[in-house]
Amino acid sequence: MNVIRKLNYYLLIINYLFNIVGNEFRNEFRITLTEFVTKHMNQKKQKGFTLIELLVVISIIAVLSSVTLMILNPQTLRDRAQDSNRKEDLSVIQGALERYYADNNQYPLPADAAFNAAFTTGVAWTNGAITYLNDFPLDPDIAATPPHAAYSYTQTSQQNYTLCATLDAPGPDDVDGNATAADVQFCVQNPF
């Protein structure tokens, strides 16, 4: 109501001024002023967005998020992280095997009870009073439920061993794109 009072007040002032100027100009101006007032008084203020605007924004967000997921591919990132963890685990086990070799002048036999228990259950690997690993690393995929035999250890002689892990994703050696057993097997051997 305040707006209408102000408009009436301004119309009175304009009418007074136009009485001074003349009737012709006043009639033209009154028509346009009346049109202006009715146009803006009848127009409702719009609040919010239209349905079309919302649908366009939602579709753009959906396209961008699907493209981002295709590029980043969380499963591949998870597999690569676990493969990196497996390689680090083999490096830790390899260090413990080298300490064992320095103490005993040979690598442990796969049938050695303490080594086998640590290798399959993840407990500490000790030989007498010497602890080689406090917690034996386990494969990230099966670390929660026993048995934990994802890493393999073979001893070819007292001076040689091979320690292997099965990777989730093929490495850079896989040029043909077909993952074979050789592509996903990562092995380390004694450094000598």
C-alpha positions in Angstrom: 0.0 0.0 0.0 2.9 2.3 0.6 3.9 2.1 -3.0 0.4 3.1 -4.2 0.4 6.2 -1.9 3.7 7.3 -3.2 2.6 6.9 -6.8 -0.5 8.9 -6.1 1.6 11.6 -4.5 3.9 11.7 -7.5 0.9 11.8 -9.9 -0.5 14.8 -8.0 2.9 16.6 -8.3 3.1 15.7 -12.0 -0.4 16.8 -12.7 0.3 20.2 -11.0 3.4 20.6 -13.1 1.6 19.7 -16.3 -1.2 22.1 -15.6 1.5 24.7 -15.9 2.9 23.2 -19.2 -0.2 22.3 -21.0 -2.9 19.8 -21.7 -1.5 18.1 -24.8 1.7 17.0 -23.2 -0.1 15.9 -20.0 -2.4 13.6 -21.8 0.4 11.8 -23.6 2.4 11.4 -20.4 -0.6 10.2 -18.4 -1.2 7.4 -20.9 2.4 6.2 -20.7 2.5 6.6 -16.9 -0.8 4.7 -16.5 0.6 1.9 -18.8 3.8 1.8 -16.7 1.9 1.6 -13.4 -0.5 -1.2 -14.5 2.3 -3.2 -16.1 4.5 -3.1 -13.0 1.7 -3.4 -10.4 0.2 -6.5 -12.1 3.5 -8.3 -12.6 4.4 -10.8 -9.9 7.9 -11.1 -8.6 9.5 -14.4 -9.5 11.4 -16.2 -6.8 13.7 -19.2 -7.4 14.5 -21.0 -10.7 12.3 -22.4 -13.3 12.0 -26.2 -13.8 13.9 -26.0 -17.1 16.8 -24.1 -15.5 17.1 -26.7 -12.8 17.0 -29.6 -15.3 19.7 -28.0 -17.3 22.0 -27.6 -14.3 21.3 -31.1 -13.0 22.1 -32.6 -16.4 25.4 -30.6 -16.7 26.4 -31.8 -13.2 25.6 -35.4 -14.1 27.6 -35.3 -17.3 30.6 -33.7 -15.6 30.5 -36.2 -12.7 30.2 -39.2 -15.0 33.2 -38.0 -17.1 35.2 -37.5 -13.9 34.4 -41.0 -12.7 35.4 -42.4 -16.1 38.7 -40.6 -16.0 39.6 -41.3 -12.4 38.0 -44.8 -12.1 38.1 -45.5 -8.4 38.5 -49.3 -8.8 41.7 -48.8 -10.8 43.1 -46.3 -8.3 42.3 -48.8 -5.4 44.0 -51.6 -7.3 47.1 -49.6 -8.0 47.3 -48.5 -4.3 47.0 -52.1 -3.1 49.6 -53.2 -5.7 52.0 -50.6 -4.4 51.3 -51.8 -0.8 52.1 -55.4 -2.0 55.4 -54.3 -3.5 56.3 -52.5 -0.3 55.4 -55.6 1.8 57.7 -57.7 -0.4 60.5 -55.2 0.2 59.9 -55.4 4.0 59.9 -59.3 3.9 63.0 -59.2 1.7 64.8 -57.1 4.3 63.9 -59.5 7.0 65.1 -62.5 4.9 68.4 -60.7 4.4 68.8 -60.2 8.2 68.0 -63.9 8.7 70.6 -64.8 6.0 73.2 -62.6 7.8 72.6 -64.4 11.1 72.3 -68.0 9.7 74.3 -68.0 6.4 71.2 -69.4 4.6 67.6 -68.4 3.9 64.8 -70.0 5.9 63.2 -73.2 4.6 59.6 -72.9 3.7 58.9 -75.7 6.1 60.5 -73.8 9.0 57.7 -73.6 11.6 58.3 -70.1 12.9 58.7 -68.7 9.4 55.7 -70.6 8.0 53.5 -69.4 11.0 54.5 -65.8 10.5 54.1 -66.0 6.7 50.6 -67.5 6.8 49.1 -65.7 9.9 50.9 -62.4 10.1 52.4 -62.9 13.6 55.9 -61.9 14.6 58.7 -63.9 12.9 61.3 -64.8 15.5 64.2 -67.3 15.6 65.2 -67.8 19.2 65.7 -64.4 20.8 66.0 -62.6 17.5 62.9 -61.0 16.0 63.1 -60.4 12.3 59.6 -58.9 11.8 57.2 -57.8 14.6 54.2 -58.1 12.3 54.6 -60.1 9.1 52.9 -58.2 6.2 49.8 -59.7 4.7 48.1 -59.1 1.4 45.7 -56.2 1.6 42.8 -58.1 0.0 42.8 -61.0 2.4 44.4 -59.5 5.5 41.1 -59.8 7.5 40.4 -63.5 7.1 42.8 -66.4 7.3 44.5 -68.2 5.7 46.8 -65.6 4.3 48.7 -67.3 1.6 48.6 -64.6 -1.1 52.3 -64.1 -1.0 54.4 -67.0 -2.1 57.9 -67.9 -0.9 60.1 -70.6 -2.6 63.7 -71.5 -1.8 65.6 -72.8 -4.7 68.7 -73.4 -2.6 70.1 -72.3 0.7 71.5 -69.2 -1.1 68.5 -68.3 -3.3 64.8 -67.6 -2.9 61.9 -66.1 -4.8 59.2 -64.1 -3.1 56.1 -63.3 -5.2 52.8 -61.5 -4.9 49.8 -61.5 -7.3 48.8 -57.9 -8.3 45.3 -56.7 -9.0 46.2 -54.6 -12.1 48.6 -55.6 -14.8 51.9 -53.6 -14.8 53.4 -51.5 -17.6 54.9 -54.7 -19.1 51.4 -55.7 -20.3 51.5 -54.1 -23.8 48.8 -56.2 -25.4 46.1 -55.4 -22.8 45.4 -59.0 -22.0 46.3 -59.7 -18.4 48.0 -63.0 -18.1 49.5 -64.7 -15.0 52.9 -63.4 -15.9 51.6 -59.8 -16.2 50.1 -59.8 -12.7 52.8 -61.7 -10.9 55.4 -59.5 -9.1 58.5 -61.3 -7.8 61.7 -60.4 -6.0 64.7 -62.6 -5.5 67.7 -62.4 -3.2 69.9 -59.5 -4.3 73.1 -61.6 -4.7 
